[in-house]
C-alpha cells in the first residue's frame, strides 16, 4: 500500500458525482434521473481501478436534502465501501457542497417541500449548523426580504421565486472541500453522527386496518 485515500459520493440530485483523493483529486460526474443505482458504478469503478495500491481510510457521502432515492443509493454505496475498506464513514449535508456554501459567508438553501410547504436552511461559514426548517410560502417570502443570498438544489417551479433563486448542484469535489475546511472539532462532530438522509418530512405511514384481511 502506498498510503491512505478518501472516496467521496454525492447523489442528492440527478447530476451525481464521485471523487477520489490520493494525494491529488480525481472526480467523475454522471446524470441519472431515476437510476443512480446503475449509473454510479462505472465512474466509481474507474476511480477505484486507479487506486488499487491505496487503502481508503475515509468515505464521505452527501446526505441531502434532495432526491430521496438518489440520496439513499449514495449512502448505501458509501456504507458498502466503508465496510469493504474498513474505513470511517461520514455524512455531510449536500447543501454544504454548493458554490454559494463554499464561497459565501452566509447563504440560504431553499426548496419546495410539496403540499404547500417550503424548506430552508442557513449556511454560515460553510456549515449548516441546524437542520432544515419547514414553513409556508408566506413565511419564506418574509424571510427572503432579509437580503441573504439564496439558492435551490432543484429548479424552483413557483414563478414568484424563479427569477431570484438560482439552481446550484452539489458535487463530490465541493463536499471534499467542505470537509477539509472544517476544524478538527467540526470533523469530530460530523464523524460522530449517524449517516442517514436529511429528511424534510417524516415518512407517511398508513396504519393497517383491524381484523383479518379476508374478512374486511
C-alpha positions as CSV (number, residue, x, y, z in Angstrom):
1,X,0.0,0.0,0.0
2,X,1.3,3.5,-0.9
3,X,-0.9,5.5,1.5
4,X,-4.4,6.4,2.5
5,X,-7.1,7.8,0.3
6,X,-10.6,9.2,0.5
7,X,-13.7,8.3,-1.6
8,X,-16.5,10.9,-1.9
9,X,-20.0,10.2,-3.1
10,X,-22.7,12.8,-3.9
11,X,-26.0,11.7,-5.4
12,X,-28.6,14.0,-3.9
13,X,-29.5,15.5,-7.3
14,X,-29.9,13.9,-10.8
15,X,-26.3,15.1,-11.5
16,X,-24.3,12.8,-9.3
17,X,-20.6,12.7,-8.8
18,X,-17.9,10.6,-7.2
19,X,-14.4,11.6,-6.3
20,X,-11.1,10.2,-5.1
21,X,-8.4,11.9,-3.1
22,X,-5.0,10.1,-3.0
23,X,-2.5,13.0,-3.0
24,X,-4.4,14.6,-5.9
25,X,-8.1,14.9,-6.8
26,X,-10.0,12.9,-9.4
27,X,-13.7,13.3,-10.0
28,X,-16.3,11.8,-12.3
29,X,-19.8,13.0,-12.9
30,X,-22.9,11.3,-14.2
31,X,-26.5,12.2,-14.9
32,X,-29.4,9.9,-13.9
33,X,-33.0,11.0,-13.2
34,X,-34.1,7.7,-11.5
35,X,-31.4,5.1,-11.7
36,X,-28.4,6.2,-9.6
37,X,-28.1,2.6,-8.5
38,X,-27.0,1.8,-12.1
39,X,-25.2,4.9,-13.2
40,X,-22.9,5.3,-10.2
41,X,-20.9,2.1,-10.7
42,X,-19.0,2.7,-14.0
43,X,-17.4,6.0,-12.8
44,X,-16.8,4.6,-9.3
45,X,-15.1,1.5,-10.7
46,X,-12.9,3.8,-12.9
47,X,-11.7,5.7,-9.9
48,X,-11.2,2.6,-7.8
49,X,-9.3,1.0,-10.6
50,X,-6.8,3.9,-10.5
51,X,-6.3,3.5,-6.7
52,X,-5.6,-0.2,-6.3
53,X,-2.4,0.5,-4.4
54,X,-4.1,2.8,-1.9
55,X,-6.1,1.9,1.1
56,X,-9.2,4.0,1.8
57,X,-9.4,5.4,5.3
58,X,-12.4,7.8,4.8
59,X,-15.6,7.6,2.9
60,X,-17.6,10.9,2.6
61,X,-21.2,11.0,1.4
62,X,-23.7,13.7,0.8
63,X,-26.9,13.2,2.8
64,X,-29.2,15.7,1.1
65,X,-31.8,17.1,1.3
66,X,-32.6,16.2,-2.2
67,X,-33.7,13.1,-4.2
68,X,-34.9,10.6,-1.7
69,X,-33.9,7.6,-3.9
70,X,-30.7,9.1,-5.1
71,X,-29.5,10.0,-1.6
72,X,-30.3,6.6,-0.2
73,X,-28.4,4.9,-3.1
74,X,-25.4,7.1,-2.4
75,X,-25.4,6.3,1.3
76,X,-25.8,2.6,0.6
77,X,-22.8,2.6,-1.8
78,X,-20.8,4.6,0.8
79,X,-21.7,2.1,3.5
80,X,-20.6,-0.8,1.3
81,X,-17.3,1.0,0.5
82,X,-16.6,1.7,4.2
83,X,-17.2,-1.9,5.1
84,X,-15.0,-3.2,2.3
85,X,-12.1,-0.9,3.1
86,X,-12.5,-0.8,6.9
87,X,-12.9,3.0,6.5
88,X,-14.6,5.7,8.5
89,X,-17.9,6.7,7.1
90,X,-19.0,10.3,7.4
91,X,-22.2,12.0,6.0
92,X,-22.4,15.7,5.3
93,X,-25.4,17.7,4.2
94,X,-25.2,18.1,0.4
95,X,-26.2,21.8,0.6
96,X,-22.7,22.5,2.0
97,X,-21.2,21.2,-1.3
98,X,-22.6,24.0,-3.5
99,X,-20.8,27.1,-4.9
100,X,-22.6,29.5,-2.6
101,X,-21.9,27.4,0.5
102,X,-18.2,27.2,-0.4
103,X,-17.8,30.9,-1.4
104,X,-20.3,32.9,0.7
105,X,-20.1,33.7,4.3
106,X,-23.8,33.5,4.8
107,X,-26.3,32.0,2.3
108,X,-29.6,30.1,2.4
109,X,-30.7,27.0,0.7
110,X,-34.4,26.8,0.0
111,X,-36.7,24.3,-1.7
112,X,-40.3,23.2,-2.4
113,X,-41.3,20.5,0.1
114,X,-44.6,19.9,-1.7
115,X,-48.1,20.0,-0.4
116,X,-47.8,23.8,0.2
117,X,-44.8,23.5,2.4
118,X,-41.3,25.0,1.8
119,X,-38.0,24.4,3.5
120,X,-34.9,26.5,4.1
121,X,-31.6,26.2,5.8
122,X,-29.0,28.8,6.5
123,X,-25.3,28.1,5.9
124,X,-22.8,30.2,7.8
125,X,-19.1,29.9,7.1
126,X,-19.7,26.8,5.0
127,X,-21.6,24.9,7.7
128,X,-25.3,24.2,8.1
129,X,-25.5,24.5,11.9
130,X,-29.2,23.4,12.1
131,X,-31.5,21.0,10.3
132,X,-33.7,22.5,7.5
133,X,-36.8,24.3,8.8
134,X,-40.2,23.9,7.3
135,X,-42.9,26.5,6.8
136,X,-45.4,28.1,4.5
137,X,-44.7,30.1,1.3
138,X,-45.7,33.3,3.1
139,X,-43.1,32.6,5.9
140,X,-40.4,32.0,3.3
141,X,-41.3,35.1,1.3
142,X,-41.0,37.2,4.5
143,X,-37.6,35.6,5.3
144,X,-36.3,36.3,1.8
145,X,-36.6,40.1,2.5
146,X,-33.5,40.0,4.8
147,X,-31.2,40.0,1.8
148,X,-29.3,36.8,2.5
149,X,-28.3,35.2,-0.9
150,X,-30.4,32.1,-1.6
151,X,-30.2,29.1,-3.9
152,X,-32.1,25.9,-4.6
153,X,-30.9,22.4,-5.5
154,X,-33.9,22.0,-7.8
155,X,-35.5,24.3,-10.3
156,X,-38.0,26.4,-8.3
157,X,-41.3,25.9,-10.1
158,X,-43.1,28.8,-8.3
159,X,-42.9,31.8,-10.7
160,X,-42.6,34.3,-7.9
161,X,-39.3,32.7,-6.8
162,X,-37.9,31.6,-10.1
163,X,-36.3,34.9,-11.0
164,X,-34.4,35.3,-7.7
165,X,-33.4,31.7,-6.8
166,X,-30.6,30.2,-8.9
167,X,-30.2,26.5,-9.0
168,X,-26.9,25.1,-7.7
169,X,-25.7,21.5,-7.9
170,X,-23.6,19.9,-5.1
171,X,-20.6,18.0,-6.2
172,X,-18.2,15.4,-4.7
173,X,-15.3,17.9,-5.1
174,X,-17.0,20.6,-3.0
175,X,-18.0,18.0,-0.4
176,X,-14.3,17.2,-0.1
177,X,-13.5,21.0,0.2
178,X,-16.1,21.3,2.9
179,X,-14.6,18.5,4.9
180,X,-11.1,19.9,4.5
181,X,-12.2,23.4,5.7
182,X,-13.6,22.0,8.9
183,X,-11.8,22.4,12.2
184,X,-10.8,19.1,13.9
185,X,-13.7,19.7,16.3
186,X,-16.2,20.1,13.4
187,X,-14.8,16.9,11.7
188,X,-15.2,15.1,15.0
189,X,-18.8,16.3,15.3
190,X,-19.9,15.1,11.9
191,X,-18.0,11.9,12.2
192,X,-20.0,11.1,15.4
193,X,-23.3,11.4,13.6
194,X,-25.4,8.5,12.3
195,X,-25.2,8.6,8.5
196,X,-28.8,8.9,7.2
197,X,-30.7,11.0,4.7
198,X,-31.7,14.5,5.6
199,X,-35.5,14.1,5.8
200,X,-37.7,17.1,5.3
201,X,-40.8,15.3,6.5
202,X,-41.3,12.1,8.4
203,X,-42.3,9.2,6.3
204,X,-46.0,8.8,5.7
205,X,-47.2,5.6,7.4
206,X,-50.6,4.1,6.7
207,X,-51.9,2.1,9.7
208,X,-53.3,-1.3,8.8
209,X,-57.0,-1.9,9.2
210,X,-58.0,-4.2,12.1
211,X,-59.3,-7.7,11.5
212,X,-58.3,-10.5,9.1
213,X,-57.8,-9.2,5.5
214,X,-60.2,-11.8,4.1
215,X,-63.0,-10.7,6.5
216,X,-62.8,-6.9,5.8
